[in-house]
Amino acid sequence: MESGDRYGVAGYGSGGDGTVPPPPSHAPSVGPPPPGAPLRAAAAALLNLTGLGLGYALLGRWGRAAVCWAATAVLLWVALPADPDGVPAGVLVGYLLVLVLAAVDGGRIARRAAVGGAWRPGLAVGLGVVLLAVPAGGAVVYGSARDEAREQMLLDRLEAGDERIATASGQPFEAAKGEYGKALDVYRALGEDHPGSRAAKLVPDRLKAYYDAVSAPYAKKRHCEAVAPLTYLRTLPDSVDKKVLGELATWPDTPLAESLYACGVSRLGGAGSGSSGGGDGGAELGQLLRTFPESASARRVAPAIDERIKDQVAALKGAEPCTATEVLRGLGATASRLPDDSVKKLSADADEGVVDGVYACGVDQFKDERFGAARTTLTGFAATYKGDGRVRQARNIAIAAEIADDRPAAGKRLPPSKRPGGARMELVISNDAPNTVEVLYTGPVTGTVTLRACAGCERYSASEGPRRACKASGRNYPKARLQLPAGEYHFLYKHGTGAAARVDSYSSGTRVQPGYTYTSCTYVIERSPFDLDLPLLPDPIQPVVSPWGAGSSR
């Protein structure tokens, strides 16, 4: 037999020319699998699990190998570059399903097919095991890349929070509060949701910068402006884990107490210089005493108010007693509202100062020739503080101020606080007007008298008034008799309403000399062409040479 006969296969005949046909390319569909089939199946399955389609390549199934290559290419296209969220679950599950199907399919084909070529199934299995390290290593590398991408994403978030703070720090707190809140949300999420990240490790430093930015008015000694942001910082432990905040959780307490004190004191009495807003300090000091009652700042409130009260009491003797009085009034009101008994009792000191201040203010207004204001102030003083020993003098100054408002010469000096001694001259004032008349006078003595309306008296014409006033035979004119020391006097005649509605008041002045009795008559002339009823004092008060004679006016 020729050597070629050794390659014949049982069941196959030779051709007529003596040649042997080649073996079939695939194992028959029936019958037992070729020898070594399990090892070949394992090798093909393992090689297909690598995602490189090598099992199909060894089996000559290039179309199916191309499917594996396409699936791997799609996975790489989706996965690269690494994303913080990783590969979508659907894509990953689909790819793994393709690999499993390819492994099962490759193993099935390898069990039924005799593989041509000089490859060893055992070696192929070893190669498959080794190549499985490629997708496994790729998964590890991809996981690291994904973790780095996630870290970078968190760092970008941290930077975005920093940018919000930088933007907000140049604005007033109320306008920037929203930006501060968004930045805090970033830091809180990084610290609480990603505690092991590089970004989370930077959060404590960022929070320190955050607190510094929000509390910048405090660092600049703008205490009133600092109250709102410090109050806001003090509430953060309610929404942020204290482990994230660390020592910052309690830091705002002392600065807030100091700012409440400094702001409140600057506004005490409603006259705080340099305060960045209105108010009398009560809101800030009340918040201080309620929130930090045991703080050093709280213990300074009572001494500060006491000192301010004493300063304003001393200022009553200065150039602006009216201003000092208003400050005292505000200090008393503020002290009475504060939640501390040692502070409340200071309101009595302020109220006592107000009494002196109202009187001093009225006197100062009179001296400054603000006669209307002086009259209002001192009239109010006399009505409010009836038991005060200065009530009579306050009324006298108010009378003089009312006269001086019409006759400025009456305001050249304050009415004497004591009645002068010596002789008194009588002044008899008669009323020939159909309405009541109030006569105010000031000079060495000050006072007021009221004459009732004259029954049956009428208006006079301008020409007959001087001839007929107070001279009707048998008529009993209402009279007032004044006993006046010698000196210069100023009078204001105030006509009432009723029969003489729309009658003007008028003023006059005269000098009272010793040894005379004086008389005066007041009456009303008919309306002028300018639509005025004009009361008239015909002449200055007329003296009678003999103090015992009867005086009269023309």
Secondary structure, 3 states (H helix, E strand, C coil): CCHHHHHCCCCCCCCCCCCCCCCCCCCCCCCCCCCCHHHHHHHHHHHHHCCCCHHHHHHCCHHHHHHHHHHHHHHHHHHCCCCCCCCCHHHHHHHHHHHHHHHHHHHHHHHHCCCCCCCCHHHHHHHHHHHCHHHHHHHHHHHHHHHHHHHHHHHHHHHHHHHHHHHHCCCCHHHHHHHHHHHHHHHHHHHHHCCCCHHHHHHHHHHHHHHHHHCHHHHCCCHHHHHHHHHHHHCHHHCCCHHHHHHHHCCCHHHHHHHHHHHHHHCHHHCCCCCCCCCCCHHHHHHHHHHCCCCHHHHCHHHHHHHHHHHHHHHCCCCCHHHHHHHHHHHHHHHHHCCCHHHHCHHHHHHHHHHHHHHHHHHHHHHCCCHHHHHHHHHHHHHHCCCCCCHHHHHHHHHHHHHHHHCHHHHCCCCCCCCCCCCEEEEEEEEECCCCEEEEEECCCCEEEEECCCCCCCCECCCCHHHHCCCCCCCCCCEEEEEEECEEEEEEEEECCHHHCCECCEEEEEEECCCCEEEEEEEEECCCCCCCEEEECCCCCEEECCCCCCCCCC
